[in-house]
């Protein structure tokens, strides 16, 4: 709610909110931070939580997953950990198939 004399207790406009966030970012010496930054953070967090790309795109209101991909910023470390985990599951599945352990599924988890 606005604290100004002119608009006391009125809802903040998007423009005013953007100016408030801009001032805070500059005071915190984070000049590249904006209200839009939080959108990138939210969609990246959804990707980190394992949401599928199409679900993230739907949540964001994007018609194309190409737009969504511009918002998601995963680090090399995160991608490496995901690859390592996936490869371990594939390896466990292959070992199960070669040793005749029919209890293994494609996810490497016993059925």
Order of alpha helices (4+ residues) and beta strands (2+ residues): alpha-alpha-alpha-alpha-alpha
